[in-house]
Amino acid sequence: MSNVATLRSGNKPMGIVPQSFEDVQRLATMAVASGLWKGDRKDTDQSKHAKATMAIMQGLECGVPPMQAVQSIAVINGKCSMYGDLLTALLWSNGFDIDQSISGLGDQRAASCTITRPNGKKITRTFSVADAKRARLWDDRPTVRKQWEGKWEEKPNDSPWFRYPDRMLGWRALGLSLKDGASDVTRGMTPREVEEDGESMIDITPAATVVPELPDIP
């Protein structure tokens, strides 16, 4: 029993910090087995373990404990991304200040994010509806055509850009300001919401079939 730490009332609980690569792998194995790390539906068991391992290691470089890392860091297209709420938490805990706002109405809307570094320097970035349209992210159609069980059907538009447009504009502005003003803390990671929305807005409407005109057969 000498290797069991005694907990006393009033002590602050401390997270487990792995001391070796093998420790990280064991934590990743437990995260996958428990269902805490979901991964992608197409992932094999080997790739799930590998991605969970990378998420934990990336989190440790940013000062994020393993339990938080497997729940708030994802591996998307070969790159680690972090949930936006954890990214902002990292900035707050490192002495940064964040100010976000939405201005304008309709298609004139634009999100603005200002990050103030601990030394007082301010970095402001914006992202507008016009920017979203140029990036082919914007889609205000209430229904879209989707393939379901081999058939093309009209389905409700469930993309985040249709359901939460102001929120998505805000994430984009935040992502730009993080890249330009806080990459030393975030290690260059962008909000997971930004990395995922690019794939979610792919237009899956099939191209119109061109039927050639044939001359009348006598």
MARBA-3410 file (N, C-alpha, C, O; in Angstrom, 1 decimal):
218
0.8,-1.2,0.0,0.0,0.0,0.0,0.8,1.3,0.0,0.3,2.4,0.0 ~ 2.2,1.1,0.0,3.0,2.3,0.1,3.0,3.2,-1.2,3.3,4.3,-1.1 ~ 2.5,2.6,-2.3,2.4,3.4,-3.5,1.1,4.0,-3.7,0.8,4.6,-4.8 ~ 0.2,4.1,-2.7,-1.1,4.7,-2.8,-1.1,6.0,-2.1,-0.7,6.1,-0.9 ~ -1.4,7.1,-2.8,-1.4,8.4,-2.3,-2.6,8.6,-1.4,-3.7,8.3,-1.8
-2.4,9.2,-0.2,-3.5,9.4,0.7,-4.1,10.8,0.4,-3.4,11.8,0.3 ~ -5.4,10.8,0.3,-6.1,12.0,0.1,-6.6,12.6,1.4,-7.2,11.9,2.2 ~ -6.4,13.9,1.6,-6.9,14.5,2.8,-7.9,15.6,2.5,-7.9,16.2,1.5 ~ -8.8,15.7,3.4,-9.9,16.7,3.2,-9.3,18.1,3.0,-8.4,18.5,3.8 ~ -9.7,18.8,2.0,-9.3,20.1,1.8,-8.1,20.2,0.8,-7.8,21.3,0.3
-7.5,19.1,0.4,-6.4,19.1,-0.6,-7.0,19.4,-2.0,-8.1,18.9,-2.3 ~ -6.3,20.1,-2.8,-6.8,20.3,-4.1,-6.4,19.1,-5.0,-5.3,18.7,-5.1 ~ -7.5,18.5,-5.7,-7.2,17.4,-6.5,-6.3,17.8,-7.7,-6.5,18.9,-8.3 ~ -5.4,16.9,-8.0,-4.4,17.2,-9.1,-4.7,16.1,-10.2,-4.9,15.0,-10.0 ~ -4.6,16.6,-11.5,-4.7,15.7,-12.6,-3.5,14.8,-12.8,-2.4,15.2,-12.4
-3.7,13.7,-13.4,-2.6,12.8,-13.7,-1.8,13.3,-14.9,-2.3,13.6,-15.9 ~ -0.5,13.4,-14.7,0.4,13.9,-15.8,1.3,12.8,-16.2,2.2,12.4,-15.3 ~ 1.3,12.3,-17.4,2.1,11.2,-17.8,3.6,11.6,-17.8,3.9,12.7,-18.1 ~ 4.5,10.7,-17.5,5.9,10.9,-17.4,6.7,10.3,-18.5,7.9,10.5,-18.7 ~ 6.0,9.5,-19.4,6.7,8.9,-20.5,5.7,8.6,-21.6,4.5,8.8,-21.5
6.3,8.3,-22.8,5.4,8.0,-24.0,4.5,6.8,-23.7,3.4,6.8,-24.2 ~ 5.0,5.8,-22.9,4.2,4.7,-22.6,3.0,5.1,-21.7,2.0,4.5,-21.9 ~ 3.3,6.0,-20.8,2.1,6.5,-20.0,1.1,7.2,-20.9,-0.1,7.0,-20.6 ~ 1.5,7.9,-21.9,0.6,8.6,-22.8,-0.2,7.5,-23.5,-1.5,7.7,-23.7 ~ 0.4,6.5,-24.0,-0.3,5.4,-24.8,-1.3,4.7,-23.9,-2.4,4.3,-24.3
-0.9,4.5,-22.6,-1.9,3.8,-21.7,-3.1,4.7,-21.5,-4.2,4.2,-21.5 ~ -2.9,6.0,-21.3,-4.0,6.9,-21.1,-4.9,6.9,-22.4,-6.1,6.9,-22.3 ~ -4.3,6.9,-23.6,-5.0,6.9,-24.8,-5.8,5.6,-25.0,-7.0,5.7,-25.4 ~ -5.2,4.5,-24.6,-6.0,3.2,-24.6,-7.2,3.2,-23.7,-8.3,2.8,-24.1 ~ -7.1,3.8,-22.6,-8.2,3.9,-21.6,-9.3,4.8,-22.2,-10.5,4.6,-22.0
-8.8,5.9,-22.8,-9.8,6.9,-23.4,-10.6,6.3,-24.5,-11.8,6.5,-24.6 ~ -10.0,5.5,-25.3,-10.7,4.8,-26.4,-11.6,3.7,-25.9,-12.8,3.6,-26.3 ~ -11.1,2.9,-25.0,-11.9,1.8,-24.4,-13.1,2.3,-23.7,-14.2,1.7,-23.7 ~ -13.0,3.4,-23.0,-14.1,4.0,-22.2,-15.1,4.7,-23.1,-16.2,5.0,-22.6 ~ -14.8,5.0,-24.3,-15.7,5.8,-25.2,-15.5,7.3,-25.0,-16.2,8.1,-25.7
-14.5,7.7,-24.2,-14.3,9.1,-24.0,-13.7,9.7,-25.3,-14.0,10.9,-25.6 ~ -12.9,9.0,-26.0,-12.4,9.4,-27.3,-13.2,8.7,-28.4,-13.2,7.5,-28.5 ~ -14.0,9.5,-29.2,-14.9,8.9,-30.2,-14.1,8.7,-31.5,-14.3,7.7,-32.1 ~ -13.4,9.7,-31.9,-12.8,9.6,-33.2,-13.8,9.7,-34.3,-14.9,10.1,-34.1 ~ -13.3,9.4,-35.5,-14.2,9.4,-36.7,-14.8,8.1,-36.9,-14.2,7.1,-36.6
-15.9,8.0,-37.6,-16.6,6.8,-37.8,-15.7,5.8,-38.7,-15.8,4.6,-38.6 ~ -14.9,6.4,-39.6,-14.1,5.7,-40.5,-12.8,5.2,-39.8,-12.1,4.4,-40.4 ~ -12.5,5.6,-38.6,-11.2,5.3,-38.0,-11.2,3.8,-37.6,-12.2,3.3,-37.1 ~ -10.1,3.2,-37.8,-9.8,1.9,-37.3,-9.4,2.0,-35.8,-9.1,3.1,-35.3 ~ -9.4,0.9,-35.1,-8.9,0.9,-33.7,-7.5,1.4,-33.6,-7.2,2.2,-32.6
-6.7,1.1,-34.5,-5.3,1.6,-34.5,-5.2,3.1,-34.7,-4.5,3.8,-33.9 ~ -6.0,3.6,-35.6,-6.0,5.1,-35.8,-6.6,5.8,-34.7,-6.2,6.9,-34.4 ~ -7.6,5.2,-34.0,-8.2,5.9,-32.9,-7.2,6.0,-31.7,-7.1,7.1,-31.1 ~ -6.5,5.0,-31.5,-5.4,5.0,-30.5,-4.3,6.0,-30.8,-3.9,6.8,-30.0 ~ -4.0,6.1,-32.1,-2.9,7.0,-32.5,-3.4,8.4,-32.4,-2.6,9.3,-31.9
-4.6,8.7,-32.8,-5.1,10.1,-32.7,-5.3,10.5,-31.2,-5.0,11.7,-30.9 ~ -5.8,9.6,-30.4,-5.9,9.9,-29.0,-4.6,10.2,-28.4,-4.5,11.1,-27.5 ~ -3.6,9.5,-28.8,-2.2,9.7,-28.3,-1.7,11.1,-28.7,-1.1,11.8,-27.9 ~ -1.9,11.4,-30.0,-1.5,12.7,-30.4,-2.2,13.9,-29.8,-1.6,14.9,-29.5 ~ -3.5,13.7,-29.5,-4.3,14.7,-28.8,-3.7,15.0,-27.4,-3.6,16.1,-27.0
-3.4,13.9,-26.7,-2.9,14.0,-25.3,-1.5,14.7,-25.4,-1.2,15.6,-24.6 ~ -0.6,14.3,-26.3,0.7,14.9,-26.4,0.6,16.4,-26.8,1.3,17.3,-26.3 ~ -0.3,16.8,-27.7,-0.5,18.2,-28.1,-1.0,19.0,-26.9,-0.6,20.1,-26.7 ~ -1.9,18.4,-26.2,-2.5,19.1,-25.0,-1.4,19.3,-23.9,-1.3,20.4,-23.3 ~ -0.5,18.4,-23.7,0.6,18.6,-22.8,1.5,19.7,-23.2,2.0,20.4,-22.3
1.7,19.9,-24.5,2.6,21.0,-24.9,1.9,22.3,-24.6,2.6,23.4,-24.5 ~ 0.6,22.4,-24.6,-0.1,23.6,-24.3,-0.5,23.8,-22.8,-1.2,24.7,-22.5 ~ -0.1,22.8,-22.0,-0.5,22.9,-20.6,-1.9,22.3,-20.3,-2.4,22.7,-19.2 ~ -2.4,21.5,-21.2,-3.8,21.0,-21.0,-3.6,19.5,-20.5,-2.9,18.7,-21.1 ~ -4.3,19.2,-19.3,-4.2,17.8,-18.8,-4.8,16.8,-19.7,-5.7,17.2,-20.5
-4.4,15.5,-19.6,-4.9,14.5,-20.6,-6.4,14.4,-20.6,-7.0,14.2,-21.7 ~ -7.1,14.4,-19.5,-8.6,14.2,-19.5,-9.3,15.3,-20.3,-10.2,15.0,-21.0 ~ -8.8,16.5,-20.2,-9.3,17.6,-20.9,-9.0,17.5,-22.4,-9.7,17.9,-23.3 ~ -7.7,17.0,-22.7,-7.3,17.0,-24.1,-8.1,16.0,-24.9,-8.5,16.3,-26.0 ~ -8.4,14.8,-24.4,-9.1,13.8,-25.1,-10.6,14.2,-25.4,-11.3,13.7,-26.2
-11.1,15.2,-24.6,-12.4,15.7,-24.8,-12.5,17.0,-25.6,-13.6,17.3,-26.1 ~ -11.4,17.7,-25.7,-11.5,19.0,-26.3,-10.5,19.2,-27.4,-10.4,20.3,-28.0 ~ -9.7,18.2,-27.8,-8.8,18.3,-28.9,-9.1,17.2,-29.9,-9.3,16.0,-29.5 ~ -9.2,17.5,-31.2,-9.5,16.6,-32.2,-8.4,16.6,-33.3,-7.7,17.6,-33.4 ~ -8.3,15.5,-34.0,-7.4,15.4,-35.1,-8.2,15.4,-36.4,-8.8,14.4,-36.7
-8.1,16.5,-37.1,-8.9,16.7,-38.3,-8.0,16.9,-39.5,-7.2,17.9,-39.5 ~ -8.1,16.1,-40.5,-7.3,16.2,-41.7,-5.8,16.3,-41.3,-5.0,17.1,-41.9 ~ -5.4,15.4,-40.4,-4.0,15.3,-40.0,-3.5,16.5,-39.2,-2.3,16.7,-39.1 ~ -4.4,17.3,-38.6,-4.0,18.4,-37.8,-4.8,18.5,-36.5,-6.0,18.2,-36.5 ~ -4.1,18.8,-35.4,-4.8,18.9,-34.1,-5.6,20.2,-34.1,-5.0,21.3,-34.4
-6.8,20.2,-33.7,-7.6,21.3,-33.5,-8.3,21.3,-32.1,-8.5,20.2,-31.6 ~ -8.5,22.4,-31.5,-9.0,22.5,-30.2,-10.4,23.2,-30.1,-10.6,24.2,-30.8 ~ -11.3,22.7,-29.3,-12.6,23.4,-29.1,-12.3,24.9,-28.8,-11.4,25.2,-28.0 ~ -13.2,25.7,-29.3,-13.0,27.1,-29.1,-13.1,27.6,-27.7,-12.3,28.5,-27.3 ~ -13.9,26.9,-26.8,-14.0,27.3,-25.4,-12.7,27.0,-24.7,-12.4,27.7,-23.8
-12.0,25.9,-25.1,-10.7,25.6,-24.4,-9.7,26.6,-24.9,-8.8,27.0,-24.1 ~ -9.7,27.0,-26.2,-8.7,28.0,-26.7,-8.9,29.3,-25.9,-7.9,29.9,-25.5 ~ -10.1,29.7,-25.8,-10.3,31.0,-25.0,-9.9,30.9,-23.6,-9.3,31.8,-23.0 ~ -10.1,29.7,-23.0,-9.7,29.5,-21.6,-8.2,29.5,-21.5,-7.6,30.0,-20.5 ~ -7.4,29.0,-22.5,-6.0,29.1,-22.5,-5.5,30.5,-22.5,-4.6,30.9,-21.8
-6.2,31.3,-23.3,-5.8,32.7,-23.4,-6.1,33.5,-22.1,-5.2,34.2,-21.6 ~ -7.2,33.3,-21.5,-7.6,33.9,-20.2,-6.6,33.5,-19.2,-6.1,34.4,-18.4 ~ -6.2,32.3,-19.1,-5.3,31.8,-18.1,-3.9,32.3,-18.3,-3.1,32.2,-17.3 ~ -3.5,32.7,-19.5,-2.2,33.2,-19.8,-2.1,34.8,-19.8,-1.2,35.3,-20.3 ~ -3.2,35.4,-19.3,-3.1,36.9,-19.2,-3.6,37.6,-20.4,-3.4,38.9,-20.5
-4.2,37.0,-21.4,-4.7,37.6,-22.6,-6.2,38.1,-22.2,-6.8,37.7,-21.3 ~ -6.6,39.1,-23.0,-8.0,39.6,-22.9,-8.6,39.4,-24.3,-8.0,39.6,-25.3 ~ -9.9,39.1,-24.3,-10.6,38.8,-25.6,-11.9,39.6,-25.6,-12.7,39.6,-24.7 ~ -12.1,40.3,-26.7,-13.3,41.1,-26.9,-13.9,40.8,-28.3,-13.3,41.0,-29.3 ~ -15.2,40.3,-28.3,-15.8,39.9,-29.5,-17.2,40.7,-29.7,-17.8,41.0,-28.7
-17.5,40.9,-30.9,-18.8,41.7,-31.2,-19.2,41.3,-32.6,-18.5,40.9,-33.5 ~ -20.6,41.6,-32.8,-21.2,41.5,-34.1,-21.8,42.8,-34.5,-22.5,43.4,-33.7 ~ -21.5,43.3,-35.7,-22.1,44.6,-36.2,-22.8,44.4,-37.5,-22.5,43.4,-38.2 ~ -23.7,45.3,-37.8,-24.4,45.2,-39.1,-25.6,44.3,-39.0,-25.9,43.6,-38.1 ~ -26.4,44.3,-40.1,-27.6,43.5,-40.2,-27.6,42.8,-41.5,-27.1,43.3,-42.5
-28.3,41.6,-41.6,-28.4,40.9,-42.8,-27.1,40.5,-43.4,-26.1,40.1,-42.7 ~ -27.0,40.8,-44.7,-25.7,40.5,-45.4,-24.6,41.4,-45.1,-23.5,41.2,-45.6 ~ -24.9,42.5,-44.3,-23.8,43.4,-43.9,-23.2,43.0,-42.6,-22.4,43.8,-42.1 ~ -23.6,41.9,-42.0,-23.1,41.5,-40.7,-21.6,41.2,-40.8,-21.1,40.7,-41.8 ~ -20.9,41.5,-39.7,-19.5,41.2,-39.6,-19.1,41.0,-38.2,-19.5,41.7,-37.3
-18.3,39.9,-37.9,-17.9,39.6,-36.5,-16.5,40.2,-36.4,-15.7,40.2,-37.3 ~ -16.2,40.7,-35.2,-14.9,41.3,-34.9,-14.4,40.7,-33.6,-15.1,40.5,-32.6 ~ -13.1,40.4,-33.6,-12.5,39.8,-32.4,-11.1,40.6,-32.1,-10.3,40.7,-33.0 ~ -11.0,41.1,-30.9,-9.8,41.8,-30.5,-9.1,41.1,-29.4,-9.7,40.8,-28.3 ~ -7.9,40.7,-29.6,-7.1,40.0,-28.6,-6.1,41.0,-28.0,-5.3,41.6,-28.8
-6.0,41.1,-26.7,-5.0,42.0,-26.1,-4.0,41.1,-25.4,-4.3,40.4,-24.5 ~ -2.8,41.2,-25.9,-1.7,40.4,-25.3,-1.3,40.9,-23.9,-1.7,42.1,-23.6 ~ -0.6,40.1,-23.1,-0.3,40.6,-21.8,0.6,41.9,-21.8,0.6,42.6,-20.8 ~ 1.3,42.1,-22.9,2.1,43.4,-22.9,1.3,44.6,-23.4,1.8,45.7,-23.6 ~ 0.0,44.4,-23.6,-0.9,45.5,-24.0,-1.2,45.6,-25.5,-2.0,46.4,-25.9
-0.4,44.9,-26.4,-0.6,45.0,-27.8,-2.0,44.3,-28.2,-2.3,43.3,-27.7 ~ -2.7,45.0,-29.1,-4.0,44.6,-29.5,-4.0,44.1,-30.9,-3.3,44.7,-31.8 ~ -4.6,42.9,-31.2,-4.7,42.4,-32.5,-6.2,42.2,-32.8,-6.9,41.4,-32.1 ~ -6.7,42.9,-33.9,-8.1,42.8,-34.2,-8.3,42.2,-35.6,-7.6,42.6,-36.5 ~ -9.2,41.2,-35.7,-9.5,40.6,-37.0,-11.0,40.5,-37.1,-11.7,40.4,-36.1
-11.5,40.6,-38.4,-12.9,40.5,-38.6,-13.2,39.4,-39.7,-12.4,39.0,-40.4 ~ -14.5,39.0,-39.7,-15.0,38.1,-40.7,-16.4,38.4,-40.9,-17.2,38.4,-40.0 ~ -16.8,38.6,-42.2,-18.1,39.1,-42.6,-18.9,38.1,-43.3,-18.3,37.0,-43.7 ~ -20.1,38.4,-43.6,-21.0,37.5,-44.4,-20.4,37.5,-45.8,-20.4,36.4,-46.5 ~ -19.9,38.6,-46.3,-19.2,38.6,-47.6,-18.0,37.7,-47.7,-17.8,37.0,-48.7
-17.2,37.7,-46.6,-16.1,36.7,-46.5,-16.6,35.3,-46.6,-15.9,34.5,-47.2 ~ -17.6,35.0,-45.8,-18.2,33.6,-45.8,-18.6,33.2,-47.2,-18.5,32.0,-47.6 ~ -19.2,34.1,-47.9,-19.7,33.8,-49.3,-18.6,33.6,-50.2,-18.6,32.7,-51.0 ~ -17.5,34.4,-50.1,-16.3,34.2,-51.0,-15.7,32.8,-50.6,-15.1,32.2,-51.5 ~ -15.7,32.4,-49.4,-15.1,31.1,-49.0,-16.0,30.0,-49.2,-15.7,28.8,-48.9
-17.2,30.2,-49.8,-18.2,29.2,-50.1,-18.7,28.5,-48.8,-18.9,27.3,-48.9 ~ -18.8,29.2,-47.8,-19.3,28.7,-46.5,-20.8,29.0,-46.3,-21.5,28.2,-45.7 ~ -21.2,30.1,-46.8,-22.5,30.7,-46.5,-23.6,29.9,-47.4,-23.4,29.6,-48.5 ~ -24.6,29.5,-46.7,-25.7,28.8,-47.4,-27.0,29.0,-46.6,-27.2,28.5,-45.5 ~ -27.9,29.9,-47.2,-29.1,30.2,-46.5,-30.3,29.5,-47.0,-31.5,29.8,-46.7
-30.1,28.4,-47.7,-31.2,27.6,-48.2,-31.8,26.7,-47.0,-31.0,26.1,-46.3 ~ -33.1,26.7,-46.8,-33.7,25.9,-45.8,-33.5,24.4,-46.0,-33.5,23.7,-45.0 ~ -33.5,24.0,-47.2,-33.3,22.6,-47.6,-32.2,22.4,-48.6,-32.0,23.3,-49.4 ~ -31.6,21.2,-48.6,-30.5,20.9,-49.5,-30.8,19.5,-50.0,-31.4,18.7,-49.3 ~ -30.2,19.1,-51.1,-30.4,17.8,-51.6,-29.2,16.9,-51.1,-28.0,17.3,-51.2
-29.6,15.8,-50.5,-28.6,14.9,-49.9,-28.9,13.5,-50.4,-30.0,13.1,-50.6 ~ -27.8,12.7,-50.4,-28.0,11.3,-50.8,-28.2,10.5,-49.6,-27.4,10.5,-48.7 ~ -29.3,9.7,-49.6,-29.7,8.9,-48.4,-30.1,7.5,-48.9,-31.1,7.4,-49.6 ~ -29.3,6.5,-48.5,-29.5,5.2,-49.0,-29.6,5.0,-50.5,-30.5,4.4,-51.0 ~ -28.7,5.7,-51.1,-28.6,5.6,-52.6,-29.6,6.5,-53.3,-29.6,6.5,-54.6
-30.4,7.3,-52.6,-31.3,8.2,-53.3,-31.1,9.6,-52.9,-30.7,9.9,-51.8 ~ -31.3,10.5,-53.9,-31.2,12.0,-53.6,-32.5,12.5,-53.1,-33.6,12.3,-53.8 ~ -32.5,13.1,-51.9,-33.7,13.6,-51.3,-33.5,15.0,-50.8,-32.4,15.4,-50.5 ~ -34.6,15.8,-50.7,-34.5,17.1,-50.1,-34.5,16.9,-48.5,-35.4,16.3,-48.0 ~ -33.5,17.5,-47.9,-33.4,17.4,-46.4,-33.2,18.7,-45.8,-32.7,19.6,-46.5
-33.6,18.9,-44.6,-33.4,20.2,-43.9,-31.9,20.6,-43.9,-31.0,19.7,-43.6 ~ -31.5,21.8,-44.1,-30.2,22.2,-44.0,-29.7,22.3,-42.6,-30.1,23.1,-41.8 ~ -28.9,21.3,-42.2,-28.4,21.2,-40.8,-27.0,21.7,-40.6,-26.4,21.5,-39.5 ~ -26.5,22.5,-41.5,-25.2,23.0,-41.4,-25.1,24.1,-40.3,-26.1,24.8,-40.1 ~ -24.0,24.2,-39.6,-24.0,25.3,-38.5,-24.0,26.7,-39.1,-24.5,27.6,-38.4
-23.6,26.9,-40.3,-23.7,28.2,-40.9,-25.2,28.6,-41.2,-25.5,29.8,-41.2 ~ -26.1,27.7,-41.4,-27.5,28.0,-41.5,-28.2,28.2,-40.2,-29.0,29.0,-40.1 ~ -27.8,27.3,-39.2,-28.5,27.4,-37.9,-27.9,28.4,-37.0,-28.7,29.1,-36.3 ~ -26.6,28.6,-37.0,-26.0,29.6,-36.1,-25.0,30.5,-36.9,-23.8,30.5,-36.6 ~ -25.5,31.3,-37.8,-24.6,32.2,-38.6,-23.8,33.1,-37.8,-22.6,33.3,-38.1
-24.4,33.8,-36.8,-23.6,34.8,-36.0,-22.5,34.1,-35.2,-21.4,34.6,-35.1 ~ -22.8,32.9,-34.7,-21.8,32.2,-33.9,-20.6,31.7,-34.8,-19.5,31.8,-34.4 ~ -20.9,31.3,-36.0,-19.9,30.9,-36.9,-19.0,32.0,-37.4,-17.8,31.9,-37.6 ~ -19.7,33.2,-37.6,-18.9,34.4,-38.0,-17.9,34.7,-36.8,-16.7,35.0,-37.1 ~ -18.4,34.6,-35.6,-17.5,34.8,-34.5,-16.4,33.9,-34.3,-15.3,34.3,-34.0
-16.6,32.6,-34.6,-15.5,31.6,-34.5,-14.5,31.9,-35.6,-13.3,31.8,-35.3 ~ -14.9,32.3,-36.8,-13.9,32.6,-37.8,-13.1,33.8,-37.4,-11.8,33.8,-37.6 ~ -13.7,34.9,-36.9,-12.9,36.1,-36.5,-12.0,35.7,-35.3,-10.8,36.1,-35.3 ~ -12.4,34.9,-34.4,-11.6,34.4,-33.3,-10.4,33.6,-33.9,-9.3,33.8,-33.4 ~ -10.7,32.7,-34.8,-9.6,31.9,-35.4,-8.5,32.7,-36.0,-7.3,32.4,-35.9
-8.9,33.8,-36.8,-7.9,34.7,-37.4,-7.1,35.4,-36.4,-5.9,35.6,-36.5 ~ -7.7,35.9,-35.3,-7.0,36.7,-34.3,-6.1,35.8,-33.5,-5.0,36.2,-33.1 ~ -6.5,34.5,-33.3,-5.6,33.6,-32.6,-4.4,33.3,-33.4,-3.3,33.2,-32.9 ~ -4.5,33.1,-34.7,-3.4,32.8,-35.6,-2.4,34.0,-35.6,-1.2,33.8,-35.6 ~ -2.9,35.2,-35.6,-2.0,36.4,-35.7,-1.5,36.9,-34.4,-0.6,37.7,-34.4
-2.2,36.6,-33.3,-1.9,37.2,-32.1,-1.6,36.4,-30.9,-1.2,36.9,-29.8 ~ -1.8,35.0,-31.0,-1.7,34.2,-29.8,-1.1,32.8,-30.2,-1.4,31.8,-29.4 ~ -0.5,32.7,-31.3,0.0,31.4,-31.7,1.1,30.8,-30.7,1.3,29.6,-30.7 ~ 1.7,31.7,-29.9,2.7,31.2,-29.0,2.0,30.4,-27.9,2.7,29.5,-27.2 ~ 0.8,30.7,-27.6,0.0,29.9,-26.5,-0.7,28.8,-27.1,-0.8,27.7,-26.5
-1.3,29.0,-28.3,-2.2,27.9,-28.9,-1.4,27.0,-29.7,-1.9,26.0,-30.2 ~ -0.1,27.2,-29.9,0.8,26.4,-30.8,0.2,26.3,-32.2,0.4,25.3,-32.9 ~ -0.4,27.3,-32.6,-0.9,27.4,-34.0,-2.2,26.6,-34.2,-2.7,26.6,-35.4 ~ -2.8,26.1,-33.2,-4.1,25.4,-33.4,-5.2,26.4,-33.6,-5.3,27.5,-33.0 ~ -6.2,26.0,-34.4,-7.4,26.8,-34.7,-8.6,26.1,-34.0,-8.5,25.0,-33.6
-9.6,26.9,-33.8,-10.8,26.3,-33.2,-11.4,25.1,-34.0,-11.4,25.2,-35.3 ~ -11.7,24.1,-33.3,-12.3,22.9,-34.0,-13.5,23.3,-34.8,-13.8,22.7,-35.9 ~ -14.3,24.2,-34.3,-15.5,24.6,-35.1,-15.2,25.2,-36.4,-16.0,25.1,-37.4 ~ -14.0,25.8,-36.6,-13.6,26.3,-37.9,-13.1,25.2,-38.8,-13.4,25.2,-40.0 ~ -12.3,24.3,-38.2,-11.8,23.2,-39.1,-12.9,22.3,-39.6,-12.9,21.8,-40.7
-14.0,22.1,-38.8,-15.1,21.2,-39.2,-16.1,21.8,-40.1,-16.6,21.1,-41.0 ~ -16.3,23.1,-40.0,-17.3,23.7,-40.8,-17.0,23.8,-42.3,-17.9,23.9,-43.2 ~ -15.7,23.7,-42.7,-15.3,23.7,-44.1,-15.9,22.4,-44.8,-16.3,22.5,-45.9 ~ -15.8,21.3,-44.1,-16.3,20.0,-44.7,-17.9,20.0,-44.6,-18.5,19.4,-45.5 ~ -18.5,20.6,-43.6,-19.9,20.5,-43.4,-20.7,21.2,-44.5,-21.9,21.0,-44.7
-20.0,22.2,-45.1,-20.7,23.1,-46.1,-20.5,22.7,-47.5,-20.8,23.5,-48.4 ~ -19.9,21.6,-47.8,-19.7,21.2,-49.2,-21.1,21.0,-49.9,-22.0,20.3,-49.4 ~ -21.3,21.6,-51.0,-22.5,21.6,-51.7,-22.6,20.2,-52.4,-21.9,19.9,-53.3 ~ -23.6,19.4,-51.9,-23.8,18.1,-52.4,-24.9,18.0,-53.5,-25.3,16.9,-53.8 ~ -25.4,19.1,-53.9,-26.4,19.1,-54.9,-25.8,18.6,-56.2,-24.9,19.1,-56.7
-26.4,17.5,-56.8,-25.8,16.9,-58.0,-25.9,17.9,-59.2,-26.9,18.6,-59.3 ~ -25.0,17.8,-60.0,-25.0,18.7,-61.2,-26.1,18.3,-62.1,-26.5,17.1,-62.2 ~ -26.7,19.3,-62.8,-27.8,19.0,-63.7,-27.3,18.2,-64.9,-26.2,18.4,-65.5 ~ -28.0,17.2,-65.3,-27.7,16.3,-66.4,-28.1,16.9,-67.7,-29.2,17.3,-67.9 ~ -27.1,17.0,-68.6,-27.3,17.6,-69.9,-27.8,16.6,-70.8,-27.0,15.6,-71.1
-29.0,16.7,-71.3,-29.5,15.7,-72.3,-29.4,16.2,-73.7,-29.9,17.3,-74.0 ~ -28.6,15.6,-74.5,-28.4,16.1,-75.9,-29.6,16.0,-76.7,-30.4,15.0,-76.6 ~ -29.8,16.9,-77.6,-31.0,16.9,-78.5,-30.6,16.0,-79.7,-29.6,16.2,-80.3 ~ -31.5,15.1,-79.9,-31.3,14.2,-81.1,-32.3,14.6,-82.2,-33.4,14.9,-81.9 ~ -31.8,14.4,-83.4,-32.7,14.8,-84.5,-33.9,13.7,-84.6,-33.7,12.6,-84.2
-35.0,14.2,-85.1,-36.1,13.2,-85.3,-35.7,12.1,-86.3,-35.1,12.4,-87.3 ~ -36.1,10.9,-85.9,-35.9,9.8,-86.8,-37.1,9.6,-87.8,-38.2,9.4,-87.3 ~ -36.8,9.7,-89.0,-37.9,9.6,-90.0,-38.5,8.2,-90.0,-39.5,7.9,-90.7
END
